[in-house]
């Protein structure tokens, strides 16, 4: 499978970021644009539904946010979302309707589609998580190479020189990441795919598959 495109991963009807993502081809192309998009989006939201709580931070009045959470702008938190104890949301973040960011999680320069769950001790940096994607406890979206060089995306002979030093993970709709899995910089997990706990993911996990170990995939049978 080649490098996954936005159309391969996401149903854009489940995010307020559709206007940002629709003109683009690959999800990494959106990363440098998130901050400006979220800043403009916040200013356009109806005051009947959203409250501006600080500089460029807009939170839906129906959202539940723990007092211990630290939220820096630009950030938009959608309706019925839940931000739990000691979550750290540090700018350029769009959290969709009904999404969950759990205790001690850190979210940075990211888009979480509606009903995403990032519930326990997760780091999500420079990433896009599709509709109903779920990250198990302790799973990490790593976003920087050890040598700090720009990321090159590769899959089945394709290569994209991104000119970006930080790229995290792109999870397709309904992707399921097991506990303590590590998603390497620039990795993509296709729609409805499952990644087993403790697995290291590099490159692309095909849609509708189970990643049982690094580079080991089997079809996901219909439930």
N, C-alpha and C positions, 0 to 999 in steps of 0.2 A: 504493500500500500504506500502511495506517495504522501507527500506533505499535505495534511488535511487543511481544507479551506473552510471559511466561515459557513458556507452553505452545507458542508459536510457535517458540521458539528452542532449548529444551533437553529432552533426555531425562533426567529426574531420577534414573534408575537408575544414572547414571554419576557421582554425586557424593555425598560425605558431607553436603552441604548441603541435601539433599532436604527435610528437616524444616523448614528455614528457608524455602525457596523455595515449597514446595507451597501454603501458605495465601495467598500473595501473587498479584497480577495482573501487575504490571509489574516488571521486574528492578531498576529504580532504587529501588523500595521496600525492597529488601533491604540497600542500602548502609549505612544508619545502624545496622543490626542485626548486621552481620558480627562486630564485636569481641566482643560479649557471647556470640554463638553459638559462636564459635571457642573462647573461654575455657571455656565449659561443655563443649563437645565434647572438648577436650583432657583435662579431668578425668575423662571417661567412658571414655577409650580403654584397652584392656587392656594392662597392663604387660608382658605376654609379647611384645607386638608393637611397643609404642611406649615411647620413653624421654623423660622430662622432663629436658631439658638445661639449662634456665634458667627464669626466671619466665614462666609461661604459654607456653612453647615446647615443643612435643611433636613428636618426629621418629620416624618408623617406623625400626625397627632394620634393615630391609632397604633403606632409602633410602641414597643416596650423596651426601654433602655435602662440598664442598671446604672445606678448613681456612680459606681466605681469604674465604669467604662470611660476611656479617654478617646475623644473623637476630634480630629483635626481636619480642617477644610483643605480643598473643596471636597465635600462629602454630601451625598444624598442617601437617605435611608427611607425605603419605601413603606407603603401601608402594611400594617400587621406584621412587620418584621420584628425580630427579637434580638437584642444585643445584651449578652449576659455579663456577669461579674468579671471585671478586670480585662475585658476585651480592649484592644488597642487598634484603632482605625486611624491611619495617619495619612490622610489626604489623597485626592484623586481616586475616590472610591464611590462606586454606585452599588448600593445593596437593594436588591429587588423586593417586590411584595412577598410577604410571608417567609422571607429568608431568615436563617438563624446563624448568628455568630456567637459561639459559645465562650466559656470561661477561658481566659488567658490566651485567646487567639489574637494573632496580629494580621491585619489586612492592609496592604499597601499597593497603591496604583493598580486597582483591580475592578473588574465588573463581576458581580454576582447576579445571575439571572433570578427570576422569581422562584421561590421555594427551594433555593440552594440551602444545604445544611453543612456548616463548618463548625461542629459543636464542641470539640475538646482539644485544646493545646495544639492548634494548627497554625502554620505560617503560610500565608498566601500572598506572594509578592509578584507584581507585574504579570498578572494572570487573568483569564476569563473563564468563569465556571458556568456551564449551561444549565438550563431548566432542570430542576430537581436533582442536580448533581449532589453527591454526598461524599465527604471526606471523613474517614474513620479517625478515631482518636490518635493524635500524635503524627498523623501523616503530614508531609511537608512538600510544598511546592518550591523547590530550590530555584533560584533565579540568577545566579552568577557562577560563571566558570571559576575553577580554582586558580587559573592563571590570569583571571580578570580580563581576558580578551573578548572582543565582540563575538556574539553568537552566530554560528553558521548552522542553519537547519538542513538536515540531510535525510532522505528517505528514498530508497529504490532508485538510485541514480540521480534524483533531483537534488539540487543544492541552492540554497538562498543565502546570500551574504546580507545579513540584516542591518549592519552598522549599529546595532544595539548591544550594549554591554549587559543589560538586564532583561531577560525574558524568563518568565516562569512557566506555567503549565496552562494548557487549554483543555478543559474537560467538556466533552459533548453532553448533550441532554441525557439525563438519567444515568450518567456514569457513576460508578460506585468504587471508591478507593478504600482499601482495607487499612486497618490500624497499622501505624508506624511504617507505612510505605513511604519511599522517597522518590519524588518525581523530579528527574533531572531537568536542568534548564532547557527550555525549548521543546519539551515533550508535549504530546497530544494524546488524549484518550478518546476514542470514538464513542458515538452514541450507544447507550445501553451496554457498554463494556464494563467488566468487573476486573479489578486489580486485587490480587490476593494480599493479605497482610504481609508486612516485612519485605515486600518486593521492591527492587530498584527498577524504575521505569526510565528507559532512554529511547528517544525517537517516538514512534507511533504505535499505539495499541489499536488494532482494527475495531470498527464498530461491531456490536453484537458478539463479542468474543470474551473469553476469560484469560487474563494474563496470570498464569500460575507461577511463573518465575521470570527472571529477566530474559526477554526474547522468546519465551515459551507461551504460545497461544493455542487455545482450543475453542471451538464454536460454543457460544452460549446457547443452550437449548431453551426453547420457549417454556415459560412457567405455566 
